[in-house]
Amino acid sequence: MKVSFPTHPLLGIRLLREKIESFKGYPFEIPCIRTLDTLDFHPAVTFLVGENGSGKSTLVEAIAVAFGFNAEGGSRNFRFSTHATHSELSRYLRLMRGARMAKNGYFLRAESFYNVASKIDELDQIPSEAPSLNRAYGGKSLHARSHGESFMALMANRFRGNGLYILDEPEAALSPARQMAALVRIHELVNLNAQFIIATHSPILMAYPNARILLLSQAGITETTYEETEHFAITREFLNDHRRFLHEFLKEGDAAP
C-alpha cells in the first residue's frame, strides 16, 4: 500500500497553550489567539480575513517569525530591526511541517516594506564580490519604483516555485488592476508548488479559487466561504447600487463642496 505524505511546507500551527502563564494581556487576550488550539493551512492559498484589530497581522507575523523570517519582512536570511514591536506569540507556536521543505520564502509586511527596501540599498553600498541584492528584485532599487511597482517587482522576481510566502495586506499598495495581476502571479507560483498565507482585506485577492478563508472575529477563528465574507457582501452591494449607499451613509450637507 502506497502511503502519500502532504507535500506543502506548512501544514498548520499549534498554540502551546500549556506554556502560556496567562491569557490576560496582549497578544493572548485577542479572541483569535485566546481560543486558538490548532490551525490547518491549505496546500496552496490560505487567507486570514477580519476587521481591523481582529489579530490578523499579529497572527501572521508570529507565523512568519516562528518559521524563521525577519519580523519586519524579507527572506529567512534577512536580519535587521528598525523598531522591535513584534509580540512574543511566535515563541508559543509549534509549526506542523509537511514532507517537502520550502526552497524559497519571503515575508511581505506592507507597513514595513519601506524599511526592507532601505536595508537592501544599504547592504548594496557595502563593497562585495557578491551580486547586488537589488538584482534579485529586478535590477534596480525598490525605492526607484512606486510603492505598487516595488510590490509587483518583488512578486515577479523574488518569488519562485517551491516556496512559502507569507503576506500581510499586500493590497495596501496595489490598484485593483495590480491586484488582479498579483492574482495571476500567485496562480503561476501555486502551479510551481508554492504555498501562500495571506492576511488581507481585499475582496479581489480573496477570490482566488479553492482557497481556505479563515475569519478572525470575537468568536475566534472560523472557516468561511468567499460569498459569506463581509468584504464580498458589502463590495457587491455598494457596486450594485452605490447611489443608495451614498444616500444612506452621507448626510445632506456633510459632503465637500
C-alpha positions in Angstrom: 0.0 0.0 0.0 1.4 3.3 -1.1 1.5 6.0 1.6 1.1 9.6 0.5 2.5 12.5 2.5 1.4 16.1 2.5 3.8 18.0 0.2 3.2 21.6 1.2 5.8 23.2 3.5 3.5 24.3 6.3 0.6 22.1 7.2 -0.5 24.2 10.2 0.3 25.6 13.6 -0.5 24.6 17.2 -0.6 27.0 20.1 1.4 25.7 23.1 -1.4 26.7 25.5 0.2 24.7 28.3 3.2 27.1 28.3 1.2 30.3 28.5 1.0 31.6 32.0 -1.9 33.9 31.4 -4.3 34.8 28.6 -4.7 38.3 30.0 -2.8 41.0 28.2 -1.5 41.3 24.6 -1.4 39.2 22.5 -3.1 36.4 24.3 -6.3 38.3 25.1 -7.1 38.7 21.4 -10.0 36.3 20.8 -8.4 34.6 17.8 -5.4 33.8 20.0 -7.3 33.1 23.2 -9.4 30.4 21.5 -6.6 29.0 19.3 -5.6 25.4 19.5 -4.6 24.1 16.1 -5.0 25.8 12.7 -4.6 24.0 9.3 -3.4 25.7 6.2 -4.4 25.0 2.6 -1.7 23.4 0.4 -2.0 26.4 -2.0 -3.5 29.5 -0.5 -4.9 30.4 2.9 -6.5 33.8 3.6 -6.8 35.3 7.1 -9.6 37.9 7.0 -11.4 40.0 9.6 -11.9 43.5 10.9 -9.2 45.8 11.9 -8.0 44.7 15.4 -9.1 41.1 14.9 -5.5 39.9 15.1 -4.6 39.1 11.5 -1.3 40.9 11.5 -0.4 39.7 14.9 -1.0 36.1 14.0 0.6 36.2 10.5 3.6 38.0 12.0 4.0 35.3 14.6 3.8 32.5 12.0 6.4 34.2 9.9 8.8 34.7 12.8 8.3 31.1 14.0 9.2 30.0 10.5 12.4 32.0 10.6 11.6 35.2 8.8 12.5 38.6 10.0 9.7 40.4 11.9 9.8 43.4 9.6 9.9 41.3 6.4 12.3 39.8 3.9 13.7 36.3 3.4 15.0 33.9 6.1 18.5 35.3 5.6 17.4 38.9 6.2 18.2 40.2 9.6 17.6 43.7 10.8 15.4 45.7 13.1 14.4 49.3 12.9 11.8 49.2 15.7 11.1 46.0 17.6 7.4 45.9 18.1 6.5 42.3 17.3 4.8 40.2 20.0 6.1 37.1 21.8 3.4 34.9 20.2 5.9 33.2 17.9 7.6 31.6 21.0 4.3 29.8 21.7 3.6 28.4 18.2 4.6 25.0 17.1 4.8 24.6 13.3 3.4 21.5 11.7 5.6 21.0 8.7 5.0 18.9 5.6 7.3 16.4 4.0 8.6 18.9 1.5 10.8 21.7 2.7 10.4 25.2 1.2 13.3 26.0 -1.1 12.4 29.7 -1.1 10.4 32.0 1.0 9.5 35.6 1.9 7.6 37.6 4.5 6.0 40.7 2.9 4.7 43.1 5.5 3.2 46.1 3.7 3.7 48.6 6.6 7.4 47.9 6.9 8.4 47.1 3.3 10.0 50.6 3.0 12.4 49.5 5.7 13.2 46.3 3.9 13.9 48.3 0.7 16.1 50.7 2.6 18.1 47.9 4.1 18.7 46.3 0.7 20.1 49.6 -0.6 22.3 50.0 2.5 23.7 46.5 2.1 24.3 47.1 -1.6 26.6 50.0 -0.7 29.0 47.7 1.1 31.8 46.6 -1.2 31.4 43.0 -2.0 32.2 40.5 -4.8 28.7 39.1 -4.3 25.9 40.1 -6.8 23.8 43.1 -5.9 20.8 42.3 -3.8 18.7 44.5 -5.9 19.4 42.3 -8.9 17.1 39.7 -7.2 14.3 42.3 -7.3 14.5 43.2 -10.9 17.8 45.0 -11.2 17.2 48.4 -9.6 16.4 49.9 -6.2 12.9 49.3 -4.9 13.0 52.9 -3.9 13.3 53.9 -7.6 9.8 52.4 -8.1 6.4 53.4 -6.9 5.1 51.5 -3.8 2.9 49.3 -6.0 5.6 48.7 -8.6 8.0 47.6 -5.9 5.5 45.1 -4.6 5.0 43.7 -8.1 8.7 43.6 -8.7 9.1 41.5 -5.6 6.5 39.0 -6.6 7.7 38.9 -10.2 11.4 38.5 -9.5 12.0 37.3 -5.9 9.1 34.9 -5.5 9.7 31.5 -7.1 8.3 28.0 -7.0 8.6 25.5 -4.1 8.4 28.3 -1.6 6.4 29.6 1.3 5.2 33.2 1.1 3.5 34.9 4.0 1.9 38.2 3.0 0.4 40.8 5.3 -2.0 43.1 3.5 -0.2 43.1 0.1 -3.1 45.0 -1.4 -2.1 48.1 0.5 0.0 49.5 -2.4 -1.9 47.8 -5.3 -4.6 49.3 -7.5 -7.5 46.9 -8.5 -5.7 46.2 -11.8 -2.5 45.4 -10.0 -4.4 43.2 -7.5 -5.6 41.2 -10.5 -2.0 40.9 -11.8 -1.0 39.7 -8.3 -3.6 37.0 -8.5 -2.2 35.9 -11.8 1.3 35.7 -10.3 0.1 33.8 -7.3 -1.6 31.3 -9.5 1.6 30.9 -11.6 3.5 30.2 -8.4 0.9 27.8 -7.0 1.3 25.8 -10.1 5.0 25.6 -9.3 4.2 24.2 -5.8 4.4 27.5 -3.9 2.2 28.0 -0.7 0.8 31.3 0.4 -0.6 32.5 3.7 -2.2 35.9 3.2 -3.8 38.4 5.6 -6.0 40.7 3.6 -9.0 43.0 3.3 -9.1 42.7 -0.5 -12.2 41.0 -2.0 -10.2 40.7 -5.2 -7.4 38.7 -3.7 -9.5 36.5 -1.5 -11.5 35.4 -4.6 -8.7 33.1 -5.5 -10.3 29.7 -6.4 -10.5 26.9 -3.8 -8.5 28.9 -1.2 -9.2 28.4 2.5 -10.6 31.5 4.1 -10.3 31.8 7.8 -12.4 34.5 9.5 -10.9 36.1 12.6 -13.5 37.6 14.9 -14.7 37.9 18.5 -15.8 34.3 18.2 -12.2 33.1 17.4 -11.3 31.6 14.0 -13.8 30.0 11.8 -13.6 28.8 8.2 -15.9 30.6 5.8 -16.6 30.9 2.0 -15.8 33.8 -0.2 -19.5 34.7 -0.7 -20.1 34.7 3.1 -17.4 37.2 3.8 -18.5 40.8 4.7 -15.8 42.0 2.3 -17.7 40.4 -0.6 -21.2 41.3 0.5 -20.5 45.0 1.2 -18.5 45.4 -2.0 -21.2 43.7 -4.1 -24.0 45.8 -2.6 -22.1 49.0 -3.0 -21.2 48.4 -6.6 -24.8 47.2 -7.4 -26.3 50.4 -6.0 -23.7 52.9 -4.9 -26.1 55.9 -5.1 -28.3 54.3 -2.5 -25.3 53.6 -0.2 -24.1 57.1 -0.5 -27.6 58.5 0.2 -27.9 56.3 3.3 -24.5 56.9 4.7 -23.8 60.5 3.8 -26.0 63.1 5.4 -27.0 66.1 3.4 -24.5 69.0 4.0 -21.7 66.7 5.0 -20.3 66.3 1.5 -17.5 68.6 0.4 -18.4 71.4 -2.0 
